Amino acid sequence: MPDDIDRAQGVNEQLQADALEAWRRRQSTGPGRTDCEDCGEAIPEARRKARPGCTRCIACQRKLEWIEGRK
Ligand SMILES: [Zn+2]
């Protein structure tokens, strides 16, 4: 029944799109910080503008991504 499979796939894609959208909303409307939540250093305004809702300075974000990348 190709129709059912198409429909199931469509629902699945919609769920993923919704989850992504919710995630994006959390990222962009987070409390927004002026200081890094890891080291407490000030986050440059340029970075906060480029990455609204970011909570870490570039150094800590890089470290985090490096750790994540090694998993
Ligand atoms: Zn930091």
PDB file of the backbone (N, CA, C, O) and the ligand in Angstrom, with CONECT records:
HET     ZN  A 101       1
ATOM      1  N   MET A   1       0.843  -1.207   0.000  1.00  0.00           N
ATOM      2  CA  MET A   1       0.000   0.000   0.000  1.00  0.00           C
ATOM      3  C   MET A   1       0.873   1.251   0.000  1.00  0.00           C
ATOM      4  O   MET A   1       1.134   1.831   1.054  1.00  0.00           O
ATOM      5  N   PRO A   2       1.308   1.650  -1.140  1.00  0.00           N
ATOM      6  CA  PRO A   2       2.236   2.796  -1.218  1.00  0.00           C
ATOM      7  C   PRO A   2       1.663   4.062  -0.579  1.00  0.00           C
ATOM      8  O   PRO A   2       2.403   4.861  -0.006  1.00  0.00           O
ATOM      9  N   ASP A   3       0.340   4.243  -0.679  1.00  0.00           N
ATOM     10  CA  ASP A   3      -0.259   5.461  -0.119  1.00  0.00           C
ATOM     11  C   ASP A   3       0.000   5.574   1.384  1.00  0.00           C
ATOM     12  O   ASP A   3       0.353   6.633   1.901  1.00  0.00           O
ATOM     13  N   ASP A   4      -0.193   4.421   2.075  1.00  0.00           N
ATOM     14  CA  ASP A   4       0.000   4.445   3.523  1.00  0.00           C
ATOM     15  C   ASP A   4       1.445   4.761   3.884  1.00  0.00           C
ATOM     16  O   ASP A   4       1.721   5.496   4.833  1.00  0.00           O
ATOM     17  N   ILE A   5       2.355   4.192   3.109  1.00  0.00           N
ATOM     18  CA  ILE A   5       3.767   4.434   3.391  1.00  0.00           C
ATOM     19  C   ILE A   5       4.086   5.908   3.180  1.00  0.00           C
ATOM     20  O   ILE A   5       4.782   6.522   3.990  1.00  0.00           O
ATOM     21  N   ASP A   6       3.578   6.471   2.095  1.00  0.00           N
ATOM     22  CA  ASP A   6       3.817   7.898   1.828  1.00  0.00           C
ATOM     23  C   ASP A   6       3.288   8.759   2.967  1.00  0.00           C
ATOM     24  O   ASP A   6       3.922   9.721   3.400  1.00  0.00           O
ATOM     25  N   ARG A   7       2.085   8.372   3.443  1.00  0.00           N
ATOM     26  CA  ARG A   7       1.467   9.169   4.499  1.00  0.00           C
ATOM     27  C   ARG A   7       2.296   9.078   5.787  1.00  0.00           C
ATOM     28  O   ARG A   7       2.540  10.081   6.458  1.00  0.00           O
ATOM     29  N   ALA A   8       2.719   7.859   6.112  1.00  0.00           N
ATOM     30  CA  ALA A   8       3.510   7.663   7.328  1.00  0.00           C
ATOM     31  C   ALA A   8       4.795   8.479   7.246  1.00  0.00           C
ATOM     32  O   ALA A   8       5.210   9.098   8.226  1.00  0.00           O
ATOM     33  N   GLN A   9       5.407   8.477   6.100  1.00  0.00           N
ATOM     34  CA  GLN A   9       6.644   9.225   5.906  1.00  0.00           C
ATOM     35  C   GLN A   9       6.394  10.720   6.059  1.00  0.00           C
ATOM     36  O   GLN A   9       7.194  11.435   6.663  1.00  0.00           O
ATOM     37  N   GLY A  10       5.283  11.182   5.512  1.00  0.00           N
ATOM     38  CA  GLY A  10       4.945  12.596   5.622  1.00  0.00           C
ATOM     39  C   GLY A  10       4.770  13.000   7.074  1.00  0.00           C
ATOM     40  O   GLY A  10       5.253  14.054   7.488  1.00  0.00           O
ATOM     41  N   VAL A  11       4.084  12.171   7.851  1.00  0.00           N
ATOM     42  CA  VAL A  11       3.866  12.460   9.275  1.00  0.00           C
ATOM     43  C   VAL A  11       5.202  12.513   9.988  1.00  0.00           C
ATOM     44  O   VAL A  11       5.459  13.404  10.797  1.00  0.00           O
ATOM     45  N   ASN A  12       6.045  11.544   9.675  1.00  0.00           N
ATOM     46  CA  ASN A  12       7.365  11.477  10.283  1.00  0.00           C
ATOM     47  C   ASN A  12       8.177  12.737   9.998  1.00  0.00           C
ATOM     48  O   ASN A  12       8.802  13.306  10.893  1.00  0.00           O
ATOM     49  N   GLU A  13       8.154  13.159   8.741  1.00  0.00           N
ATOM     50  CA  GLU A  13       8.901  14.364   8.373  1.00  0.00           C
ATOM     51  C   GLU A  13       8.353  15.579   9.094  1.00  0.00           C
ATOM     52  O   GLU A  13       9.106  16.456   9.518  1.00  0.00           O
ATOM     53  N   GLN A  14       7.038  15.626   9.230  1.00  0.00           N
ATOM     54  CA  GLN A  14       6.408  16.752   9.906  1.00  0.00           C
ATOM     55  C   GLN A  14       6.830  16.786  11.376  1.00  0.00           C
ATOM     56  O   GLN A  14       7.108  17.851  11.926  1.00  0.00           O
ATOM     57  N   LEU A  15       6.873  15.605  12.005  1.00  0.00           N
ATOM     58  CA  LEU A  15       7.287  15.533  13.408  1.00  0.00           C
ATOM     59  C   LEU A  15       8.717  16.030  13.564  1.00  0.00           C
ATOM     60  O   LEU A  15       9.034  16.768  14.497  1.00  0.00           O
ATOM     61  N   GLN A  16       9.569  15.618  12.646  1.00  0.00           N
ATOM     62  CA  GLN A  16      10.971  16.047  12.711  1.00  0.00           C
ATOM     63  C   GLN A  16      11.089  17.542  12.505  1.00  0.00           C
ATOM     64  O   GLN A  16      11.882  18.211  13.169  1.00  0.00           O
ATOM     65  N   ALA A  17      10.292  18.068  11.574  1.00  0.00           N
ATOM     66  CA  ALA A  17      10.324  19.504  11.306  1.00  0.00           C
ATOM     67  C   ALA A  17       9.853  20.268  12.534  1.00  0.00           C
ATOM     68  O   ALA A  17      10.422  21.302  12.882  1.00  0.00           O
ATOM     69  N   ASP A  18       8.814  19.759  13.192  1.00  0.00           N
ATOM     70  CA  ASP A  18       8.295  20.401  14.404  1.00  0.00           C
ATOM     71  C   ASP A  18       9.345  20.397  15.506  1.00  0.00           C
ATOM     72  O   ASP A  18       9.548  21.405  16.183  1.00  0.00           O
ATOM     73  N   ALA A  19      10.008  19.263  15.682  1.00  0.00           N
ATOM     74  CA  ALA A  19      11.023  19.141  16.725  1.00  0.00           C
ATOM     75  C   ALA A  19      12.168  20.112  16.450  1.00  0.00           C
ATOM     76  O   ALA A  19      12.689  20.745  17.368  1.00  0.00           O
ATOM     77  N   LEU A  20      12.547  20.220  15.204  1.00  0.00           N
ATOM     78  CA  LEU A  20      13.641  21.116  14.814  1.00  0.00           C
ATOM     79  C   LEU A  20      13.243  22.563  15.062  1.00  0.00           C
ATOM     80  O   LEU A  20      14.031  23.369  15.556  1.00  0.00           O
ATOM     81  N   GLU A  21      12.002  22.871  14.708  1.00  0.00           N
ATOM     82  CA  GLU A  21      11.490  24.220  14.896  1.00  0.00           C
ATOM     83  C   GLU A  21      11.473  24.574  16.381  1.00  0.00           C
ATOM     84  O   GLU A  21      11.865  25.675  16.769  1.00  0.00           O
ATOM     85  N   ALA A  22      11.019  23.638  17.203  1.00  0.00           N
ATOM     86  CA  ALA A  22      10.965  23.866  18.654  1.00  0.00           C
ATOM     87  C   ALA A  22      12.370  24.077  19.193  1.00  0.00           C
ATOM     88  O   ALA A  22      12.599  24.927  20.053  1.00  0.00           O
ATOM     89  N   TRP A  23      13.308  23.293  18.675  1.00  0.00           N
ATOM     90  CA  TRP A  23      14.696  23.407  19.113  1.00  0.00           C
ATOM     91  C   TRP A  23      15.250  24.776  18.725  1.00  0.00           C
ATOM     92  O   TRP A  23      15.909  25.443  19.523  1.00  0.00           O
ATOM     93  N   ARG A  24      14.967  25.186  17.470  1.00  0.00           N
ATOM     94  CA  ARG A  24      15.449  26.485  17.006  1.00  0.00           C
ATOM     95  C   ARG A  24      14.889  27.602  17.858  1.00  0.00           C
ATOM     96  O   ARG A  24      15.586  28.559  18.194  1.00  0.00           O
ATOM     97  N   ARG A  25      13.593  27.462  18.211  1.00  0.00           N
ATOM     98  CA  ARG A  25      12.957  28.504  19.010  1.00  0.00           C
ATOM     99  C   ARG A  25      13.636  28.596  20.374  1.00  0.00           C
ATOM    100  O   ARG A  25      13.869  29.690  20.887  1.00  0.00           O
ATOM    101  N   ARG A  26      13.952  27.433  20.958  1.00  0.00           N
ATOM    102  CA  ARG A  26      14.627  27.431  22.257  1.00  0.00           C
ATOM    103  C   ARG A  26      15.991  28.103  22.147  1.00  0.00           C
ATOM    104  O   ARG A  26      16.405  28.856  23.028  1.00  0.00           O
ATOM    105  N   GLN A  27      16.683  27.811  21.036  1.00  0.00           N
ATOM    106  CA  GLN A  27      18.017  28.376  20.847  1.00  0.00           C
ATOM    107  C   GLN A  27      17.958  29.885  20.723  1.00  0.00           C
ATOM    108  O   GLN A  27      18.776  30.594  21.310  1.00  0.00           O
ATOM    109  N   SER A  28      16.990  30.379  19.961  1.00  0.00           N
ATOM    110  CA  SER A  28      16.989  31.802  19.635  1.00  0.00           C
ATOM    111  C   SER A  28      16.294  32.664  20.677  1.00  0.00           C
ATOM    112  O   SER A  28      16.538  33.869  20.737  1.00  0.00           O
ATOM    113  N   THR A  29      15.430  32.068  21.504  1.00  0.00           N
ATOM    114  CA  THR A  29      14.730  32.897  22.475  1.00  0.00           C
ATOM    115  C   THR A  29      15.127  32.521  23.900  1.00  0.00           C
ATOM    116  O   THR A  29      14.425  32.842  24.858  1.00  0.00           O
ATOM    117  N   GLY A  30      16.266  31.832  24.023  1.00  0.00           N
ATOM    118  CA  GLY A  30      16.751  31.496  25.355  1.00  0.00           C
ATOM    119  C   GLY A  30      16.974  32.769  26.142  1.00  0.00           C
ATOM    120  O   GLY A  30      16.866  33.874  25.609  1.00  0.00           O
ATOM    121  N   PRO A  31      17.282  32.605  27.397  1.00  0.00           N
ATOM    122  CA  PRO A  31      17.464  33.783  28.244  1.00  0.00           C
ATOM    123  C   PRO A  31      18.497  34.739  27.657  1.00  0.00           C
ATOM    124  O   PRO A  31      18.417  35.950  27.863  1.00  0.00           O
ATOM    125  N   GLY A  32      19.467  34.192  26.924  1.00  0.00           N
ATOM    126  CA  GLY A  32      20.483  35.042  26.333  1.00  0.00           C
ATOM    127  C   GLY A  32      21.374  35.557  27.445  1.00  0.00           C
ATOM    128  O   GLY A  32      20.895  36.160  28.406  1.00  0.00           O
ATOM    129  N   ARG A  33      22.643  35.326  27.318  1.00  0.00           N
ATOM    130  CA  ARG A  33      23.543  35.695  28.408  1.00  0.00           C
ATOM    131  C   ARG A  33      24.606  36.637  27.907  1.00  0.00           C
ATOM    132  O   ARG A  33      24.941  36.637  26.722  1.00  0.00           O
ATOM    133  N   THR A  34      25.135  37.437  28.802  1.00  0.00           N
ATOM    134  CA  THR A  34      26.236  38.310  28.430  1.00  0.00           C
ATOM    135  C   THR A  34      27.544  37.719  28.915  1.00  0.00           C
ATOM    136  O   THR A  34      28.628  38.175  28.550  1.00  0.00           O
ATOM    137  N   ASP A  35      27.417  36.661  29.770  1.00  0.00           N
ATOM    138  CA  ASP A  35      28.637  36.006  30.233  1.00  0.00           C
ATOM    139  C   ASP A  35      28.524  34.500  29.988  1.00  0.00           C
ATOM    140  O   ASP A  35      27.434  33.928  29.988  1.00  0.00           O
ATOM    141  N   CYS A  36      29.692  33.878  29.779  1.00  0.00           N
ATOM    142  CA  CYS A  36      29.734  32.454  29.467  1.00  0.00           C
ATOM    143  C   CYS A  36      29.276  31.615  30.661  1.00  0.00           C
ATOM    144  O   CYS A  36      29.698  31.852  31.792  1.00  0.00           O
ATOM    145  N   GLU A  37      28.411  30.633  30.400  1.00  0.00           N
ATOM    146  CA  GLU A  37      27.916  29.838  31.522  1.00  0.00           C
ATOM    147  C   GLU A  37      28.969  28.850  32.012  1.00  0.00           C
ATOM    148  O   GLU A  37      28.829  28.290  33.100  1.00  0.00           O
ATOM    149  N   ASP A  38      30.010  28.630  31.234  1.00  0.00           N
ATOM    150  CA  ASP A  38      31.065  27.709  31.664  1.00  0.00           C
ATOM    151  C   ASP A  38      32.177  28.421  32.436  1.00  0.00           C
ATOM    152  O   ASP A  38      32.559  27.992  33.524  1.00  0.00           O
ATOM    153  N   CYS A  39      32.689  29.506  31.866  1.00  0.00           N
ATOM    154  CA  CYS A  39      33.855  30.143  32.484  1.00  0.00           C
ATOM    155  C   CYS A  39      33.546  31.522  33.045  1.00  0.00           C
ATOM    156  O   CYS A  39      34.364  32.087  33.772  1.00  0.00           O
ATOM    157  N   GLY A  40      32.375  32.078  32.721  1.00  0.00           N
ATOM    158  CA  GLY A  40      31.998  33.370  33.280  1.00  0.00           C
ATOM    159  C   GLY A  40      32.575  34.566  32.546  1.00  0.00           C
ATOM    160  O   GLY A  40      32.339  35.712  32.928  1.00  0.00           O
ATOM    161  N   GLU A  41      33.344  34.291  31.473  1.00  0.00           N
ATOM    162  CA  GLU A  41      33.895  35.388  30.684  1.00  0.00           C
ATOM    163  C   GLU A  41      32.773  36.082  29.921  1.00  0.00           C
ATOM    164  O   GLU A  41      31.764  35.464  29.581  1.00  0.00           O
ATOM    165  N   ALA A  42      32.958  37.364  29.658  1.00  0.00           N
ATOM    166  CA  ALA A  42      31.963  38.093  28.875  1.00  0.00           C
ATOM    167  C   ALA A  42      31.916  37.532  27.450  1.00  0.00           C
ATOM    168  O   ALA A  42      32.949  37.239  26.849  1.00  0.00           O
ATOM    169  N   ILE A  43      30.697  37.390  26.927  1.00  0.00           N
ATOM    170  CA  ILE A  43      30.552  36.943  25.534  1.00  0.00           C
ATOM    171  C   ILE A  43      30.504  38.206  24.668  1.00  0.00           C
ATOM    172  O   ILE A  43      29.657  39.073  24.888  1.00  0.00           O
ATOM    173  N   PRO A  44      31.408  38.317  23.681  1.00  0.00           N
ATOM    174  CA  PRO A  44      31.435  39.530  22.856  1.00  0.00           C
ATOM    175  C   PRO A  44      30.071  39.783  22.205  1.00  0.00           C
ATOM    176  O   PRO A  44      29.382  38.849  21.794  1.00  0.00           O
ATOM    177  N   GLU A  45      29.703  41.043  22.122  1.00  0.00           N
ATOM    178  CA  GLU A  45      28.399  41.395  21.572  1.00  0.00           C
ATOM    179  C   GLU A  45      28.237  40.884  20.150  1.00  0.00           C
ATOM    180  O   GLU A  45      27.153  40.458  19.751  1.00  0.00           O
ATOM    181  N   ALA A  46      29.331  40.930  19.384  1.00  0.00           N
ATOM    182  CA  ALA A  46      29.270  40.453  17.999  1.00  0.00           C
ATOM    183  C   ALA A  46      28.843  38.992  17.961  1.00  0.00           C
ATOM    184  O   ALA A  46      28.071  38.576  17.097  1.00  0.00           O
ATOM    185  N   ARG A  47      29.360  38.223  18.913  1.00  0.00           N
ATOM    186  CA  ARG A  47      29.007  36.802  18.958  1.00  0.00           C
ATOM    187  C   ARG A  47      27.554  36.625  19.365  1.00  0.00           C
ATOM    188  O   ARG A  47      26.853  35.766  18.830  1.00  0.00           O
ATOM    189  N   ARG A  48      27.104  37.432  20.307  1.00  0.00           N
ATOM    190  CA  ARG A  48      25.711  37.305  20.751  1.00  0.00           C
ATOM    191  C   ARG A  48      24.762  37.664  19.629  1.00  0.00           C
ATOM    192  O   ARG A  48      23.674  37.100  19.515  1.00  0.00           O
ATOM    193  N   LYS A  49      25.185  38.619  18.793  1.00  0.00           N
ATOM    194  CA  LYS A  49      24.339  39.000  17.654  1.00  0.00           C
ATOM    195  C   LYS A  49      24.334  37.903  16.602  1.00  0.00           C
ATOM    196  O   LYS A  49      23.307  37.596  15.997  1.00  0.00           O
ATOM    197  N   ALA A  50      25.531  37.309  16.399  1.00  0.00           N
ATOM    198  CA  ALA A  50      25.652  36.267  15.373  1.00  0.00           C
ATOM    199  C   ALA A  50      24.951  34.991  15.809  1.00  0.00           C
ATOM    200  O   ALA A  50      24.396  34.265  14.984  1.00  0.00           O
ATOM    201  N   ARG A  51      24.978  34.720  17.106  1.00  0.00           N
ATOM    202  CA  ARG A  51      24.365  33.491  17.639  1.00  0.00           C
ATOM    203  C   ARG A  51      23.420  33.846  18.778  1.00  0.00           C
ATOM    204  O   ARG A  51      23.750  33.642  19.946  1.00  0.00           O
ATOM    205  N   PRO A  52      22.236  34.382  18.440  1.00  0.00           N
ATOM    206  CA  PRO A  52      21.306  34.779  19.505  1.00  0.00           C
ATOM    207  C   PRO A  52      21.007  33.601  20.420  1.00  0.00           C
ATOM    208  O   PRO A  52      20.772  32.488  19.950  1.00  0.00           O
ATOM    209  N   GLY A  53      21.015  33.843  21.700  1.00  0.00           N
ATOM    210  CA  GLY A  53      20.701  32.788  22.653  1.00  0.00           C
ATOM    211  C   GLY A  53      21.903  31.945  23.030  1.00  0.00           C
ATOM    212  O   GLY A  53      21.769  31.005  23.813  1.00  0.00           O
ATOM    213  N   CYS A  54      23.076  32.257  22.492  1.00  0.00           N
ATOM    214  CA  CYS A  54      24.246  31.467  22.852  1.00  0.00           C
ATOM    215  C   CYS A  54      24.571  31.717  24.327  1.00  0.00           C
ATOM    216  O   CYS A  54      24.367  32.816  24.841  1.00  0.00           O
ATOM    217  N   THR A  55      25.070  30.696  24.987  1.00  0.00           N
ATOM    218  CA  THR A  55      25.305  30.817  26.424  1.00  0.00           C
ATOM    219  C   THR A  55      26.760  30.600  26.790  1.00  0.00           C
ATOM    220  O   THR A  55      27.117  30.577  27.968  1.00  0.00           O
ATOM    221  N   ARG A  56      27.613  30.439  25.761  1.00  0.00           N
ATOM    222  CA  ARG A  56      29.029  30.206  26.044  1.00  0.00           C
ATOM    223  C   ARG A  56      29.898  31.106  25.182  1.00  0.00           C
ATOM    224  O   ARG A  56      29.497  31.528  24.097  1.00  0.00           O
ATOM    225  N   CYS A  57      31.084  31.390  25.675  1.00  0.00           N
ATOM    226  CA  CYS A  57      32.038  32.136  24.870  1.00  0.00           C
ATOM    227  C   CYS A  57      32.559  31.208  23.768  1.00  0.00           C
ATOM    228  O   CYS A  57      32.328  30.000  23.789  1.00  0.00           O
ATOM    229  N   ILE A  58      33.257  31.798  22.821  1.00  0.00           N
ATOM    230  CA  ILE A  58      33.723  31.003  21.675  1.00  0.00           C
ATOM    231  C   ILE A  58      34.622  29.858  22.134  1.00  0.00           C
ATOM    232  O   ILE A  58      34.500  28.733  21.650  1.00  0.00           O
ATOM    233  N   ALA A  59      35.528  30.150  23.074  1.00  0.00           N
ATOM    234  CA  ALA A  59      36.466  29.124  23.547  1.00  0.00           C
ATOM    235  C   ALA A  59      35.724  27.935  24.138  1.00  0.00           C
ATOM    236  O   ALA A  59      36.036  26.786  23.825  1.00  0.00           O
ATOM    237  N   CYS A  60      34.734  28.212  25.001  1.00  0.00           N
ATOM    238  CA  CYS A  60      34.005  27.113  25.646  1.00  0.00           C
ATOM    239  C   CYS A  60      33.111  26.385  24.644  1.00  0.00           C
ATOM    240  O   CYS A  60      32.942  25.169  24.731  1.00  0.00           O
ATOM    241  N   GLN A  61      32.539  27.127  23.692  1.00  0.00           N
ATOM    242  CA  GLN A  61      31.700  26.493  22.685  1.00  0.00           C
ATOM    243  C   GLN A  61      32.553  25.546  21.835  1.00  0.00           C
ATOM    244  O   GLN A  61      32.135  24.432  21.523  1.00  0.00           O
ATOM    245  N   ARG A  62      33.754  26.005  21.465  1.00  0.00           N
ATOM    246  CA  ARG A  62      34.663  25.164  20.673  1.00  0.00           C
ATOM    247  C   ARG A  62      35.024  23.896  21.436  1.00  0.00           C
ATOM    248  O   ARG A  62      35.041  22.793  20.889  1.00  0.00           O
ATOM    249  N   LYS A  63      35.315  24.097  22.739  1.00  0.00           N
ATOM    250  CA  LYS A  63      35.682  22.960  23.577  1.00  0.00           C
ATOM    251  C   LYS A  63      34.534  21.949  23.606  1.00  0.00           C
ATOM    252  O   LYS A  63      34.738  20.744  23.459  1.00  0.00           O
ATOM    253  N   LEU A  64      33.327  22.473  23.798  1.00  0.00           N
ATOM    254  CA  LEU A  64      32.144  21.624  23.867  1.00  0.00           C
ATOM    255  C   LEU A  64      31.962  20.862  22.554  1.00  0.00           C
ATOM    256  O   LEU A  64      31.700  19.659  22.548  1.00  0.00           O
ATOM    257  N   GLU A  65      32.106  21.592  21.437  1.00  0.00           N
ATOM    258  CA  GLU A  65      31.928  20.953  20.131  1.00  0.00           C
ATOM    259  C   GLU A  65      33.007  19.917  19.886  1.00  0.00           C
ATOM    260  O   GLU A  65      32.766  18.886  19.257  1.00  0.00           O
ATOM    261  N   TRP A  66      34.192  20.198  20.388  1.00  0.00           N
ATOM    262  CA  TRP A  66      35.304  19.250  20.241  1.00  0.00           C
ATOM    263  C   TRP A  66      34.986  17.970  21.016  1.00  0.00           C
ATOM    264  O   TRP A  66      35.189  16.860  20.523  1.00  0.00           O
ATOM    265  N   ILE A  67      34.489  18.149  22.225  1.00  0.00           N
ATOM    266  CA  ILE A  67      34.130  16.986  23.046  1.00  0.00           C
ATOM    267  C   ILE A  67      32.992  16.219  22.385  1.00  0.00           C
ATOM    268  O   ILE A  67      33.029  14.992  22.297  1.00  0.00           O
ATOM    269  N   GLU A  68      31.966  16.961  21.915  1.00  0.00           N
ATOM    270  CA  GLU A  68      30.823  16.312  21.254  1.00  0.00           C
ATOM    271  C   GLU A  68      31.289  15.559  20.014  1.00  0.00           C
ATOM    272  O   GLU A  68      30.820  14.459  19.720  1.00  0.00           O
ATOM    273  N   GLY A  69      32.223  16.178  19.294  1.00  0.00           N
ATOM    274  CA  GLY A  69      32.711  15.596  18.053  1.00  0.00           C
ATOM    275  C   GLY A  69      33.489  14.300  18.263  1.00  0.00           C
ATOM    276  O   GLY A  69      33.628  13.490  17.347  1.00  0.00           O
ATOM    277  N   ARG A  70      33.989  14.118  19.475  1.00  0.00           N
ATOM    278  CA  ARG A  70      34.786  12.928  19.763  1.00  0.00           C
ATOM    279  C   ARG A  70      33.965  11.754  20.255  1.00  0.00           C
ATOM    280  O   ARG A  70      34.477  10.644  20.404  1.00  0.00           O
ATOM    281  N   LYS A  71      32.675  12.007  20.510  1.00  0.00           N
ATOM    282  CA  LYS A  71      31.829  10.911  21.030  1.00  0.00           C
ATOM    283  C   LYS A  71      31.630   9.862  19.960  1.00  0.00           C
ATOM    284  O   LYS A  71      30.952   8.862  20.194  1.00  0.00           O
TER     285      LYS A  71
HETATM  286 ZN    ZN A 101      33.650  30.398  28.356  1.00  0.00          ZN2+
END
